[in-house]
């Protein structure tokens, strides 16, 4: 998901809110689910591939312990 005009802190808060709501919701037929998110802020002059890679790496770090949000370095 892209959050234009959101800084890293606000993007983290948005992802945390989504993660929390998803884990609290009881879905019909499947029950509860968890979600892991990687959050990154686009850096000036950064390529889109580098930006996506940083967010992807943060997501994989989040998945190591599941149901959490990790910020990119």
C-alpha positions in Angstrom: 0.0 0.0 0.0 1.2 3.5 -0.7 0.4 6.3 1.7 1.2 9.6 -0.1 2.2 12.5 2.2 2.6 10.2 5.2 6.0 10.2 6.9 7.5 7.0 8.3 5.9 7.4 11.7 2.4 7.9 10.3 2.9 5.1 7.8 3.9 2.9 10.7 0.9 3.9 12.7 -1.4 3.2 9.8 0.1 -0.3 9.3 -0.1 -1.0 13.0 -3.8 0.0 13.0 -4.5 -2.3 10.1 -2.5 -5.1 11.7 -4.4 -4.7 15.0 -7.9 -4.5 13.3 -7.2 -7.6 11.2 -6.1 -9.7 14.2 -9.1 -8.7 16.2 -11.7 -9.4 13.5 -13.4 -12.7 13.4 -13.8 -13.7 9.7 -16.6 -16.0 8.7 -15.4 -19.5 7.8 -11.7 -18.9 8.7 -11.7 -17.2 12.1 -8.9 -14.9 13.1 -5.9 -14.0 10.9 -2.6 -12.2 11.4 -0.7 -9.8 9.2 2.9 -8.7 9.0 3.9 -5.3 7.4 7.1 -3.7 6.3 7.1 0.1 6.3 9.5 2.3 4.4 9.6 6.0 3.5 10.7 6.9 0.0 14.1 8.7 0.1 14.9 11.5 -2.3 16.8 10.2 -5.3 16.1 6.6 -4.4 15.0 4.2 -7.2 11.6 2.6 -6.9 13.3 -0.8 -6.9 15.5 0.2 -3.9 12.5 1.6 -2.1 10.4 -1.5 -2.6 13.3 -3.8 -1.6 13.7 -1.9 1.7 10.0 -2.3 2.4 10.1 -6.0 1.4 13.1 -6.7 3.6 11.3 -5.0 6.6 8.2 -7.2 5.9 10.3 -10.4 5.9 11.8 -9.3 9.3 8.3 -8.8 10.6 7.3 -12.3 9.4 10.1 -13.8 11.5 8.0 -13.3 14.6 4.6 -12.8 12.8 1.8 -10.4 13.4 3.9 -7.2 13.6 5.1 -4.1 11.8 8.8 -3.5 11.0 10.3 -0.3 9.7 12.9 -0.3 7.0 16.4 0.9 7.8 
